[in-house]
Amino acid sequence: METRWHVAQGDADWLRQAVAYVQAAEARALRERGVFHIVLAGGATPRKVYEQLAQERHDWAHWQVWFGDERCLPPSDPECNSRMAFDAWLSRVDIPEQNIHRIPVEQGAVAAAESYGRDLSGIGSFDLVLLGIGEDGHTASLFPDHDWGEAIDAPDVLAVSDAPKPPPERVSLSARKLSRAEAVLFLVAGAGKREAVKAWRGGVAVPAAAIRPAYGADVLLDQESALP
């Protein structure tokens, strides 16, 4: 389960590589299955990718959009991952509303995790999972010293009640479910991610390292996050 590290030559090259990766995954999925199941990452780093996708023409009717995690906040809160994705991209293109699968966090973490798990029950594997990494090595809402859902019997979706970053209540796809993907791309940018990347590359068991798809994962770094 190889992890492939890619260092962009600049901001424009980072964005070009990220969007090209999404385009390639889409083309492969539509060619082989006629539908493209993508999992979106939250946080600030992927926003520029979403803004670029909003300017492009794609076969939106055949996209199925899922979310890797969500904060238990009102759906209109700008800190919600789904709200960010809607504002930057999804509301600006013709993706059918029923193709966007938001995590219903207004139900509370436990009920939302159960509901999203039911929604995902028919999805064997994703075509593309987009993820980020936090300064502590977390990805999605899988944090150090918490259950990452790696076990073979782990549920697809986890309710998180004591996240070390606010808000404490969150919902996250498990590491096992996130690993069931044809392609996984970590989008990493900024000097603040440097130590987490160094730890990961040095073999430290950070949460991001728990995502182990059969075909390996790709990590796209900008110059700042890649510095030793």
N, CA and C of each residue as an Amber inpcrd file, in Angstrom:
protein
   684
   0.8510000  -1.1770000   0.0000000   0.0000000   0.0000000   0.0000000
   0.8960000   1.2380000   0.0000000   1.3650000   1.5710000  -1.1600000
   2.3630000   2.6170000  -1.3370000   1.7570000   4.0050000  -1.1190000
   2.5520000   4.8810000  -0.5040000   2.2010000   6.2990000  -0.4420000
   3.1380000   7.0350000  -1.3880000   2.5660000   7.7190000  -2.3660000
   3.3500000   8.4230000  -3.3750000   3.3450000   9.9170000  -3.0690000
   4.5230000  10.5000000  -2.9640000   4.6710000  11.8960000  -2.5720000
   4.9810000  12.7390000  -3.8080000   4.2340000  13.8300000  -3.9760000
   4.4190000  14.7190000  -5.1190000   4.6080000  16.1430000  -4.6010000
   5.6410000  16.8080000  -5.0410000   5.9090000  18.1820000  -4.6140000
   5.7110000  19.1120000  -5.8110000   4.7640000  20.0300000  -5.6810000
   4.4710000  20.9660000  -6.7640000   5.5680000  22.0220000  -6.8560000
   5.7230000  22.5900000  -8.0350000   6.7610000  23.5960000  -8.2580000
   6.3230000  24.9980000  -7.8540000   5.0580000  25.1640000  -7.5840000
   4.5200000  26.4510000  -7.1730000   3.0290000  26.3170000  -6.9910000
   2.3800000  27.4160000  -6.5910000   0.9470000  27.3540000  -6.3190000
   0.1410000  26.9710000  -7.5550000   0.5150000  27.5390000  -8.7030000
  -0.2210000  27.2310000  -9.9280000  -0.0580000  25.7710000 -10.3090000
   1.1510000  25.2380000 -10.1200000   1.4010000  23.8350000 -10.4460000
   0.6570000  22.9220000  -9.4720000   0.6020000  23.3150000  -8.1920000
  -0.1490000  22.5370000  -7.1950000  -1.6120000  22.4280000  -7.6010000
  -2.2100000  23.5510000  -7.9730000  -3.6170000  23.5480000  -8.3670000
  -3.8130000  22.7580000  -9.6540000  -2.9040000  22.9010000 -10.6050000
  -3.0180000  22.1700000 -11.8650000  -2.9760000  20.6670000 -11.6230000
  -2.0520000  20.2100000 -10.7800000  -1.9360000  18.7790000 -10.5120000
  -3.1750000  18.2480000  -9.7790000  -3.6820000  19.0350000  -8.8330000
  -4.8540000  18.5910000  -8.0660000  -6.0640000  18.4320000  -8.9770000
  -6.3140000  19.4230000  -9.8190000  -7.4760000  19.3660000 -10.7000000
  -7.3090000  18.2640000 -11.7350000  -6.0960000  18.0820000 -12.2420000
  -5.8510000  17.0230000 -13.2230000  -6.1020000  15.6480000 -12.6070000
  -5.7840000  15.4830000 -11.3360000  -6.0260000  14.2130000 -10.6460000
  -7.5180000  13.9270000 -10.5670000  -8.2940000  14.9520000 -10.2210000
  -9.7480000  14.7930000 -10.1710000 -10.2970000  14.4550000 -11.5540000
  -9.8250000  15.1660000 -12.5650000 -10.2950000  14.9200000 -13.9290000
  -9.9930000  13.4900000 -14.3790000  -8.8150000  12.9880000 -14.0400000
  -8.4410000  11.6380000 -14.4430000  -9.3050000  10.6020000 -13.7270000
  -9.5690000  10.8200000 -12.4410000 -10.4140000   9.8880000 -11.6930000
 -11.8320000   9.8960000 -12.2450000 -12.3440000  11.0750000 -12.5710000
 -13.6780000  11.1710000 -13.1570000 -13.7510000  10.4110000 -14.4760000
 -12.7860000  10.6620000 -15.3410000 -12.7970000  10.0130000 -16.6550000
 -12.7450000   8.5010000 -16.5330000 -11.9290000   8.0100000 -15.6260000
 -11.8070000   6.5610000 -15.4340000 -13.1170000   5.9720000 -14.9250000
 -13.7380000   6.6290000 -13.9460000 -14.9810000   6.1230000 -13.3670000
 -16.1170000   6.1360000 -14.3790000 -16.2530000   7.2240000 -15.1270000
 -17.3420000   7.3150000 -16.0960000 -17.1500000   6.3140000 -17.2300000
 -15.9080000   6.0860000 -17.5940000 -15.6280000   5.1120000 -18.6540000
 -15.9490000   3.6920000 -18.1960000 -15.6430000   3.3870000 -16.9530000
 -15.7980000   2.0110000 -16.4710000 -17.1810000   1.7200000 -15.8850000
 -17.8040000   2.7390000 -15.2400000 -19.0540000   2.4770000 -14.5360000
 -20.1740000   3.4610000 -14.8410000 -19.8640000   4.5620000 -15.4870000
 -20.8900000   5.5340000 -15.8300000 -21.3180000   6.4160000 -14.6850000
 -20.6350000   6.3470000 -13.5400000 -20.9410000   7.1940000 -12.3900000
 -19.6450000   7.4710000 -11.6520000 -19.5520000   8.6380000 -11.0420000
 -18.3240000   9.0640000 -10.3640000 -18.6440000   9.3860000  -8.9110000
 -18.1980000   8.5290000  -7.9870000 -18.4020000   8.7290000  -6.5560000
 -17.1560000   9.3890000  -5.9740000 -17.2990000  10.6290000  -5.5290000
 -16.1800000  11.3960000  -4.9850000 -16.4850000  11.7900000  -3.5490000
 -15.4780000  11.7060000  -2.6880000 -15.5820000  12.1340000  -1.2940000
 -14.7950000  13.4290000  -1.1450000 -15.4350000  14.4520000  -0.5910000
 -14.8030000  15.7560000  -0.4610000 -14.1530000  15.9440000   0.9010000
 -13.0390000  16.6650000   0.8930000 -12.3620000  17.0740000   2.1180000
 -12.8600000  18.4500000   2.5240000 -12.7800000  18.7280000   3.8160000
 -13.1090000  20.0470000   4.3110000 -11.8530000  20.8500000   4.5840000
 -12.0270000  21.9760000   5.2710000 -10.8880000  22.8240000   5.5880000
 -10.5890000  23.8140000   4.4850000  -9.5830000  24.6510000   4.7190000
  -9.2750000  25.7340000   3.7870000  -8.5180000  25.2630000   2.5520000
  -7.6820000  24.2350000   2.6850000  -6.7880000  23.8670000   1.5790000
  -7.5210000  23.4550000   0.3100000  -8.5690000  22.6130000   0.3540000
  -9.1910000  22.1970000  -0.9100000 -10.0750000  23.2490000  -1.5550000
 -10.3410000  24.3530000  -0.8670000 -11.2780000  25.3380000  -1.4150000
 -10.8560000  25.8280000  -2.7980000  -9.5550000  26.0710000  -2.9800000
  -9.0920000  26.5740000  -4.2730000  -9.3230000  25.5460000  -5.3860000
  -9.2730000  24.2610000  -5.0420000  -9.5720000  23.2110000  -6.0210000
 -11.0550000  23.2570000  -6.3870000 -11.9090000  23.4090000  -5.3840000
 -13.3390000  23.4630000  -5.6390000 -13.6980000  24.6970000  -6.4740000
 -13.0600000  25.8140000  -6.1850000 -13.3310000  27.0330000  -6.9620000
 -12.9260000  26.8640000  -8.4210000 -11.8440000  26.1280000  -8.6490000
 -11.4310000  25.8740000 -10.0300000 -12.4060000  24.9280000 -10.7240000
 -12.8490000  23.8910000 -10.0220000 -13.8150000  22.9620000 -10.6150000
 -15.1080000  23.6780000 -10.9930000 -15.4890000  24.6800000 -10.2220000
 -16.7180000  25.4250000 -10.5080000 -16.6520000  26.1640000 -11.8420000
 -15.4460000  26.3910000 -12.3420000 -15.2740000  27.1070000 -13.5990000
 -15.1840000  26.1700000 -14.8060000 -15.2350000  24.8810000 -14.5520000
 -15.0410000  23.9050000 -15.6210000 -16.3430000  23.2300000 -16.0170000
 -16.3040000  22.5880000 -17.1610000 -17.4500000  21.8090000 -17.6220000
 -17.1770000  20.3310000 -17.3670000 -18.0920000  19.7020000 -16.6520000
 -17.9780000  18.2720000 -16.3580000 -19.3440000  17.6310000 -16.5470000
 -19.3550000  16.3160000 -16.5450000 -20.6120000  15.5730000 -16.6720000
 -21.2580000  15.4900000 -15.2950000 -21.7000000  16.6620000 -14.7960000
 -22.1450000  16.7780000 -13.4080000 -23.2900000  15.8240000 -13.0700000
 -24.1360000  15.5300000 -14.0170000 -25.2900000  14.6670000 -13.7350000
 -24.8760000  13.2750000 -13.2770000 -23.6310000  12.8870000 -13.5700000
 -23.1600000  11.5540000 -13.2080000 -22.1850000  11.5730000 -12.0260000
 -22.1030000  12.7090000 -11.3550000 -21.2990000  12.7960000 -10.1320000
 -22.1770000  12.4700000  -8.9310000 -21.6300000  11.7250000  -7.9930000
 -22.2410000  11.4840000  -6.6900000 -21.2520000  12.0010000  -5.6420000
 -21.6630000  13.0210000  -4.9050000 -20.7580000  13.7440000  -4.0150000
 -21.0280000  13.3630000  -2.5590000 -19.9820000  12.9160000  -1.8780000
 -20.0360000  12.5350000  -0.4720000 -19.0620000  13.3990000   0.3200000
 -19.1510000  13.3530000   1.6240000 -18.2790000  14.1480000   2.4810000
 -17.5350000  13.2390000   3.4510000 -16.2300000  13.5050000   3.5930000
 -15.4180000  12.6760000   4.4730000 -15.7030000  12.8960000   5.9400000
 -16.1030000  14.1140000   6.2880000 -16.4550000  14.4020000   7.6700000
 -17.2470000  15.6940000   7.7230000 -17.8380000  15.9380000   8.8870000
 -18.5770000  17.1800000   9.0860000 -18.5830000  17.5410000  10.5560000
 -18.6290000  18.8430000  10.8090000 -18.7240000  19.3700000  12.1650000
 -20.1980000  19.4910000  12.5380000 -20.5140000  19.2090000  13.7850000
 -21.9050000  19.3050000  14.2280000 -22.2420000  20.7760000  14.4980000
 -22.5850000  21.4570000  13.4340000 -22.9550000  22.8610000  13.4450000
 -24.1980000  23.0270000  12.5810000 -24.9080000  24.1380000  12.6940000
 -26.0350000  24.3650000  11.7820000 -25.5630000  24.3070000  10.3280000
 -26.3560000  23.7300000   9.4320000 -25.9310000  23.5710000   8.0350000
 -25.5240000  24.8720000   7.3490000 -26.0500000  25.9960000   7.8210000
 -25.7210000  27.2810000   7.2190000 -24.4250000  27.8800000   7.7490000
 -23.8440000  27.2660000   8.7810000 -22.6250000  27.8020000   9.3850000
 -21.4740000  27.7290000   8.3960000 -20.7430000  28.8330000   8.1870000
 -19.6350000  28.8060000   7.2220000 -18.5200000  27.8490000   7.5790000
 -18.4740000  27.3890000   8.8540000 -17.4650000  26.4230000   9.2580000
 -17.8300000  24.9960000   8.8690000 -19.0430000  24.7760000   8.3880000
 -19.4340000  23.4450000   7.9090000 -18.7000000  23.1260000   6.6080000
 -18.1800000  21.9130000   6.5150000 -17.5010000  21.5120000   5.2830000
 -18.4350000  21.5490000   4.0890000 -19.6710000  21.1120000   4.2910000
 -20.6150000  21.1200000   3.1770000 -20.9590000  22.5370000   2.7480000
 -21.0520000  23.4620000   3.7130000 -21.3430000  24.8570000   3.3830000
 -20.2260000  25.4440000   2.5390000 -18.9850000  25.1760000   2.9180000
 -17.8480000  25.6600000   2.1420000 -17.8770000  25.1150000   0.7250000
 -18.1290000  23.8120000   0.5890000 -18.1600000  23.1960000  -0.7370000
 -19.2950000  23.7640000  -1.5870000 -20.4530000  24.0090000  -0.9620000
 -21.5760000  24.6100000  -1.6890000 -21.2130000  26.0080000  -2.1610000
 -20.6550000  26.8140000  -1.2860000 -20.3520000  28.1960000  -1.6320000
 -19.2770000  28.2940000  -2.7120000 -18.2520000  27.4460000  -2.5900000
 -17.1270000  27.5250000  -3.5180000 -17.4010000  26.8560000  -4.8520000
 -18.3480000  25.8910000  -4.8720000 -18.4410000  25.0430000  -6.0650000
 -19.8340000  24.5020000  -6.3460000 -20.3950000  23.7300000  -5.4250000
 -21.5710000  22.9290000  -5.7560000 -22.7850000  23.7660000  -6.1400000
 -22.9320000  24.9410000  -5.5340000 -24.0720000  25.7940000  -5.8700000
 -23.8880000  26.5120000  -7.1990000 -22.7210000  26.4040000  -7.7740000
 -22.3940000  27.1490000  -9.0010000 -22.3780000  26.2710000 -10.2430000
 -22.6820000  24.9780000 -10.0910000 -22.7150000  24.0650000 -11.2410000
 -24.0050000  23.2480000 -11.1800000 -24.2640000  22.5010000 -12.2390000
 -25.5360000  21.7790000 -12.3660000 -25.4740000  20.3450000 -11.8420000
 -24.9470000  20.1730000 -10.6430000 -25.0150000  18.8630000  -9.9970000
 -26.4190000  18.7120000  -9.4180000 -27.1480000  17.6700000  -9.7930000
 -28.4920000  17.4980000  -9.2310000 -28.4490000  17.4470000  -7.7060000
 -29.4120000  18.0840000  -7.0920000 -29.4310000  18.1610000  -5.6260000
 -29.3900000  16.7850000  -4.9810000 -30.0850000  15.8170000  -5.5940000
 -30.1280000  14.4690000  -5.0010000 -28.8010000  13.7370000  -5.1210000
 -27.8580000  14.2870000  -5.8870000 -26.5450000  13.6680000  -6.0310000
 -25.5430000  14.1760000  -5.0000000 -25.9700000  15.1040000  -4.1560000
 -25.0940000  15.6700000  -3.1320000 -25.5390000  15.1240000  -1.7780000
 -24.6810000  14.3430000  -1.1650000 -25.0410000  13.5890000   0.0340000
 -24.4030000  14.2340000   1.2650000 -25.0910000  15.1960000   1.8270000
 -24.6210000  15.9110000   3.0020000 -24.8200000  15.0550000   4.2600000
 -23.9000000  15.1470000   5.2040000 -24.0430000  14.4490000   6.4800000
 -25.0380000  15.2290000   7.3390000 -26.1210000  14.6020000   7.8150000
 -27.1820000  15.3300000   8.5300000 -26.8270000  15.6000000   9.9930000
 -25.8090000  16.4370000  10.1980000 -25.2900000  16.6410000  11.5540000
 -26.2840000  17.3410000  12.4680000 -27.3220000  17.9750000  11.9070000
 -28.3220000  18.5990000  12.7600000 -29.0600000  17.5670000  13.6090000
 -28.9150000  16.2710000  13.2690000 -29.5230000  15.2050000  14.0560000
 -28.7020000  14.8600000  15.3020000 -27.4850000  15.4040000  15.4020000
 -26.5580000  15.0030000  16.4520000 -25.5900000  13.9690000  15.9170000
 -24.4270000  13.8690000  16.5320000 -23.3570000  13.0390000  15.9790000
 -23.7520000  11.5740000  15.8400000 -24.3420000  10.9950000  16.8630000
 -24.6500000   9.5630000  16.8330000 -25.7010000   9.2530000  15.7720000
 -26.8080000   9.9880000  15.7950000 -27.8730000   9.7420000  14.8220000
 -27.4090000  10.0370000  13.4060000 -26.6010000  11.0840000  13.2320000
 -26.1020000  11.4330000  11.8970000 -25.1760000  10.3530000  11.3650000
 -24.3250000   9.8130000  12.2250000 -23.4180000   8.7420000  11.7980000
 -24.2030000   7.5140000  11.3580000 -25.2420000   7.1710000  12.1190000
 -26.0690000   6.0180000  11.7490000 -26.7920000   6.2630000  10.4280000
 -27.3300000   7.4670000  10.2490000 -28.0530000   7.8000000   9.0250000
 -27.1230000   7.7790000   7.8150000 -25.9380000   8.3620000   7.9570000
 -25.0000000   8.3960000   6.8290000 -24.4850000   6.9980000   6.5150000
 -24.3340000   6.1910000   7.5480000 -23.9320000   4.8090000   7.3210000
 -24.9440000   4.0610000   6.4740000 -26.2280000   4.3180000   6.7260000
 -27.2650000   3.6930000   5.9010000 -27.1870000   4.1950000   4.4570000
 -26.9430000   5.4910000   4.2980000 -26.8340000   6.0500000   2.9440000
 -25.6760000   5.4110000   2.1700000 -24.6110000   5.0850000   2.8830000
 -23.4080000   4.5470000   2.2500000 -23.4390000   3.0270000   2.0930000
 -24.4690000   2.3860000   2.6020000 -24.4710000   0.9250000   2.6540000
 -24.3710000   0.2760000   1.2770000 -24.8350000   0.9510000   0.2520000
 -24.7670000   0.3730000  -1.0890000 -23.5330000   0.7500000  -1.8690000
 -22.6260000   1.5250000  -1.2590000 -21.4140000   1.9840000  -1.9440000
 -20.2530000   1.1000000  -1.5320000 -19.8320000   0.2440000  -2.4270000
 -18.7260000  -0.6540000  -2.1090000 -17.4050000   0.0680000  -1.9900000
 -17.0880000   0.8900000  -2.9720000 -15.8600000   1.6720000  -2.9280000
 -16.0790000   2.9880000  -3.6520000 -15.3200000   3.9840000  -3.2710000
 -15.3820000   5.2860000  -3.9150000 -14.4260000   5.3160000  -5.1050000
 -14.7010000   6.2150000  -6.0180000 -13.7800000   6.4030000  -7.1480000
 -12.6370000   7.3300000  -6.7820000 -12.9220000   8.3260000  -5.9440000
 -11.8770000   9.2560000  -5.5010000 -12.2230000   9.7770000  -4.1210000
 -11.2380000   9.7500000  -3.2340000 -11.3570000  10.3450000  -1.9120000
 -10.3380000  11.4760000  -1.8180000 -10.8300000  12.6720000  -1.5270000
  -9.9540000  13.8170000  -1.2760000  -9.8350000  14.0010000   0.2320000
  -8.6160000  14.1860000   0.7010000  -8.3640000  14.3540000   2.1310000
  -7.3300000  15.4510000   2.3460000  -7.2690000  15.9360000   3.5670000
  -6.2180000  16.8470000   3.9720000  -5.4900000  16.2770000   5.1720000
  -4.6100000  17.0630000   5.7380000  -3.9230000  16.6610000   6.9660000
  -3.7980000  17.8800000   7.8570000  -4.0880000  17.6940000   9.1460000
  -3.9640000  18.7830000  10.0950000  -2.5730000  18.8510000  10.6980000
  -2.3300000  19.8800000  11.4730000  -1.0140000  20.0660000  12.0690000
  -0.6600000  18.9480000  13.0450000  -1.6740000  18.2650000  13.5590000
  -1.4370000  17.1280000  14.4580000  -1.4850000  15.7910000  13.7280000
  -1.5620000  15.8330000  12.4050000  -1.6000000  14.6050000  11.6140000
  -2.9910000  14.0540000  11.4050000  -4.0330000  14.7460000  11.8910000
  -5.3840000  14.2190000  11.7080000  -5.8280000  14.3690000  10.2620000
  -6.7520000  13.5280000   9.8670000  -7.3820000  13.6470000   8.5580000
  -8.8640000  13.3540000   8.7290000  -9.7040000  13.9740000   7.8780000
 -11.1440000  13.9810000   8.1270000 -11.3280000  14.4160000   9.5860000
 -12.1300000  13.7040000  10.3780000 -12.1890000  13.9910000  11.8140000
 -11.6660000  12.8060000  12.5990000 -10.5660000  12.2370000  12.0990000
  -9.8570000  11.1540000  12.7770000  -8.6390000  11.7690000  13.4610000
  -8.6700000  11.8430000  14.7890000  -7.6600000  12.5740000  15.5520000
  -6.7390000  11.6230000  16.3090000  -5.5180000  12.0770000  16.6260000
  -4.6300000  11.2660000  17.4670000  -5.3100000  10.8810000  18.7820000
  -4.9840000   9.6970000  19.2550000  -5.5050000   9.1820000  20.5290000
  -7.0120000   8.9730000  20.5100000  -7.5930000   8.7910000  19.3340000
  -9.0030000   8.4650000  19.1740000  -9.1200000   7.1920000  18.3370000
 -10.3020000   6.6500000  18.2870000 -10.5830000   5.5050000  17.4240000
 -10.6670000   5.9890000  15.9790000  -9.8360000   5.4260000  15.1220000
  -9.8270000   5.8260000  13.7100000 -10.6810000   4.9150000  12.8390000
 -11.2230000   3.8760000  13.4230000 -12.0510000   2.9730000  12.6430000
 -11.2590000   2.1350000  11.6550000 -10.1510000   1.5790000  12.1300000
  -9.2980000   0.7540000  11.2650000  -9.6760000  -0.7200000  11.2890000
 -10.3420000  -1.1630000  12.3340000 -10.6290000  -2.5900000  12.4950000
 -11.5070000  -3.1110000  11.3660000 -11.4000000  -4.3970000  11.1060000
 -12.1430000  -4.9970000  10.0040000 -13.6490000  -4.8770000  10.2100000
 -14.0750000  -4.7890000  11.4590000 -15.4990000  -4.6630000  11.7450000
 -15.8950000  -3.2330000  12.1110000 -15.0210000  -2.2700000  11.8310000
 -15.3370000  -0.8760000  12.1370000 -16.5020000  -0.4040000  11.2760000
 -17.3630000   0.4410000  11.8160000 -18.4560000   0.9760000  11.0040000
 -17.9230000   1.9050000   9.9240000 -18.7480000   2.1410000   8.9250000
 -18.3510000   3.0610000   7.8540000 -18.2400000   4.4950000   8.3450000
 -19.0550000   4.8400000   9.3310000 -19.1380000   6.2240000   9.8090000
 -19.0170000   6.2380000  11.3280000 -18.2270000   7.1830000  11.8360000
 -17.9780000   7.2920000  13.2650000 -18.5970000   8.5650000  13.8230000
 -19.1720000   8.4630000  15.0000000 -19.6000000   9.6400000  15.7520000
 -18.4380000  10.0530000  16.6550000 -18.0110000  11.2980000  16.5540000
 -16.8990000  11.8220000  17.3450000 -17.4840000  12.8000000  18.3620000
 -17.2240000  12.5530000  19.6420000 -17.8370000  13.3820000  20.6840000
 -16.8340000  14.2320000  21.4490000 -15.5270000  13.9850000  21.2440000
 -14.5260000  14.7050000  22.0390000 -13.3360000  15.1250000  21.1740000
 -13.6250000  15.7160000  20.0320000 -12.5500000  16.1700000  19.1510000
 -11.7120000  17.2310000  19.8590000 -10.3860000  17.2150000  19.6820000
  -9.5320000  18.2070000  20.3450000  -9.6290000  19.5980000  19.7350000
 -10.2600000  19.7000000  18.5620000 -10.4840000  20.9940000  17.9410000
 -11.9860000  21.2790000  17.9550000 -12.3780000  22.5290000  18.1320000
 -13.8160000  22.8250000  18.1330000 -14.4000000  22.7000000  16.7240000
 -15.6680000  22.3020000  16.6360000 -16.5110000  21.8500000  17.7400000
 -16.1560000  20.4160000  18.1240000 -16.4000000  20.0230000  19.3690000
 -15.9980000  18.6730000  19.8030000 -16.8230000  17.5650000  19.1670000
 -18.0690000  17.8580000  18.7850000 -18.9020000  16.8310000  18.1630000
 -18.7880000  16.8980000  16.6520000 -18.4740000  15.7550000  16.0580000
 -18.2820000  15.6590000  14.6220000 -18.7410000  14.2850000  14.1330000
 -18.8050000  14.1340000  12.8280000 -19.0800000  12.8450000  12.1950000
 -17.9970000  12.6360000  11.1490000 -17.4550000  11.4340000  11.0860000
 -16.3630000  11.1620000  10.1460000 -16.4910000   9.7790000   9.5390000
 -16.1690000   9.6660000   8.2710000 -15.9910000   8.3390000   7.6920000
 -14.8010000   7.6890000   8.3840000 -14.8790000   6.3980000   8.5860000
 -13.8050000   5.6720000   9.2570000 -12.6190000   5.4780000   8.3160000
 -11.4660000   5.1840000   8.8940000 -10.2830000   4.9120000   8.0770000
 -10.5280000   3.7250000   7.1570000 -11.2400000   2.7270000   7.6510000
 -11.5330000   1.5560000   6.8180000 -12.3600000   1.9450000   5.6020000
 -13.3840000   2.7840000   5.8030000 -14.2270000   3.1830000   4.6780000
 -13.4790000   4.1110000   3.7270000 -12.7250000   5.0560000   4.2550000
 -11.9650000   5.9670000   3.4000000 -10.9250000   5.2240000   2.5710000
 -10.4650000   4.0940000   3.0760000  -9.4640000   3.3110000   2.3510000
 -10.0660000   2.4910000   1.2140000 -11.3840000   2.3610000   1.2020000
 -12.0390000   1.5920000   0.1410000 -12.2960000   2.5280000  -1.0420000
 -11.2380000   2.7870000  -1.7890000 -11.2970000   3.7650000  -2.8620000
 -10.3430000   3.3800000  -3.9800000 -10.7450000   3.7030000  -5.1900000
  -9.8790000   3.4790000  -6.3460000  -8.7020000   4.4400000  -6.3430000
  -8.9080000   5.6410000  -5.7910000  -7.8480000   6.6470000  -5.7330000
  -8.0620000   7.5090000  -4.5020000  -6.9580000   7.8710000  -3.8400000
  -6.9860000   8.7650000  -2.6850000  -5.9350000   9.8430000  -2.9120000
  -6.3600000  11.1040000  -2.7720000  -5.4360000  12.2180000  -2.9240000
  -5.4970000  13.1030000  -1.6840000  -4.3500000  13.2390000  -1.0050000
  -4.2180000  14.1880000   0.0860000  -3.7600000  15.5270000  -0.4810000
  -4.4810000  16.5790000  -0.1560000  -4.1480000  17.9320000  -0.5880000
  -3.5100000  18.6470000   0.5930000  -2.2280000  18.9970000   0.4640000
  -1.4750000  19.5310000   1.5990000  -0.7850000  20.8230000   1.1780000
  -0.9730000  21.8760000   1.9770000  -0.3510000  23.1590000   1.6700000
  -0.1130000  23.9390000   2.9500000   0.9850000  24.6770000   2.9770000
   1.2690000  25.5670000   4.0900000   2.3430000  25.0540000   5.0280000
   3.1190000  25.9830000   5.5620000   4.2100000  25.6260000   6.4740000
   3.7050000  24.9570000   7.7410000   2.4640000  25.2450000   8.1390000
   1.9200000  24.6480000   9.3450000   1.7700000  23.1460000   9.2680000
   1.7770000  22.5960000   8.0600000   1.6130000  21.1440000   7.8840000
   2.9570000  20.4100000   7.8380000   4.0390000  21.1830000   7.8830000
   5.3690000  20.6090000   7.6570000   5.7260000  19.5140000   8.6580000
   5.5010000  19.7580000   9.9470000   5.8800000  18.7790000  10.9650000
   5.0280000  17.5110000  10.8700000   3.7550000  17.6770000  10.5500000
   2.8980000  16.4980000  10.3870000   3.3520000  15.6610000   9.2040000
   3.7050000  16.3200000   8.1210000   4.2070000  15.6010000   6.9450000
   5.5120000  14.8930000   7.2800000   6.3990000  15.5780000   7.9980000
   7.6790000  14.9840000   8.3840000   7.4610000  13.7460000   9.2510000
   6.5160000  13.8410000  10.1920000   6.2220000  12.6940000  11.0560000
   5.6750000  11.5310000  10.2400000   4.7550000  11.8170000   9.3530000
   4.1540000  10.7810000   8.5020000   5.2230000  10.1050000   7.6690000
   6.0470000  10.8990000   7.0140000   7.0910000  10.3230000   6.1490000
   8.1290000   9.5690000   6.9630000   8.2460000   9.9160000   8.2490000
   9.2050000   9.2420000   9.1180000   8.6600000   7.9860000   9.7660000
   7.4270000   7.6220000   9.4390000   6.8610000   6.3810000   9.9390000
   6.0440000   6.4990000  11.2050000   5.7920000   7.7240000  11.6600000
   4.9560000   7.9130000  12.8460000   3.5090000   7.5520000  12.4970000
   2.8200000   6.9240000  13.4280000   1.4550000   6.4580000  13.1680000
   0.4540000   7.5940000  13.3690000   0.5150000   8.5800000  12.4930000
  -0.4750000   9.6570000  12.5190000  -1.7610000   9.1550000  11.8580000
  -2.8970000   9.7690000  12.1410000  -4.1540000   9.2960000  11.5430000
  -4.1240000   9.2270000  10.0190000  -3.4840000  10.1880000   9.3700000
  -3.4420000  10.1800000   7.9060000  -2.8430000   8.8840000   7.3720000
  -1.8900000   8.3230000   8.1050000  -1.2370000   7.0890000   7.6630000
  -2.1580000   5.8840000   7.7590000  -3.2900000   6.0330000   8.4360000
  -4.2380000   4.9230000   8.5650000  -5.0890000   4.7370000   7.3110000
  -5.0090000   5.6690000   6.3820000  -5.7510000   5.5450000   5.1290000
  -4.8600000   4.7720000   4.1590000  -5.2300000   3.5170000   3.9200000
  -4.3670000   2.6190000   3.1530000  -5.1690000   1.9220000   2.0580000
  -5.4730000   2.6250000   0.9770000  -6.2130000   1.9970000  -0.1190000
  -5.3560000   0.9520000  -0.8260000  -6.0190000   0.0130000  -1.4650000
  -5.3120000  -1.0950000  -2.1120000  -4.3270000  -0.6120000  -3.1610000
  -4.6520000   0.4900000  -3.8360000  -3.7870000   0.9880000  -4.9120000
  -2.8320000   2.0700000  -4.4300000  -2.7670000   2.2860000  -3.1200000
  -1.8900000   3.3110000  -2.5830000  -2.5460000   4.6790000  -2.6060000
  -1.9170000   5.6050000  -1.9190000  -2.4300000   6.9690000  -1.8340000
  -1.4050000   7.9420000  -2.4180000  -1.9120000   9.0540000  -2.9380000
  -1.0570000  10.1220000  -3.4450000  -1.1630000  11.3230000  -2.5250000
  -0.0330000  11.9660000  -2.2570000   0.0100000  13.1460000  -1.4100000
   0.6160000  14.2780000  -2.2230000  -0.1560000  15.3370000  -2.4240000
   0.2960000  16.4900000  -3.1930000   0.6910000  17.5980000  -2.2300000
   1.9680000  17.9230000  -2.2010000   2.5150000  18.9150000  -1.2900000
   2.8740000  20.1950000  -2.0510000   2.7040000  21.3450000  -1.3900000
   3.2550000  22.5550000  -1.9530000   4.6870000  22.7010000  -1.4120000
   5.3800000  23.7230000  -1.8400000   6.7730000  23.8900000  -1.4600000
   6.9390000  24.0630000   0.0460000   6.0480000  24.8010000   0.6850000
   6.1810000  25.0750000   2.1160000   5.9810000  23.8130000   2.9660000
   4.9930000  23.0270000   2.6240000   4.7330000  21.8280000   3.4290000
   5.7680000  20.7380000   3.1890000   6.4980000  20.8260000   2.0730000
   7.4650000  19.7800000   1.7240000   8.8460000  20.0480000   2.2800000
   9.1060000  21.2370000   2.8060000  10.4320000  21.5550000   3.2930000
  10.8060000  20.6560000   4.4700000  12.0810000  20.2490000   4.5580000
  12.5050000  19.3830000   5.6650000  12.4940000  20.1170000   6.9950000
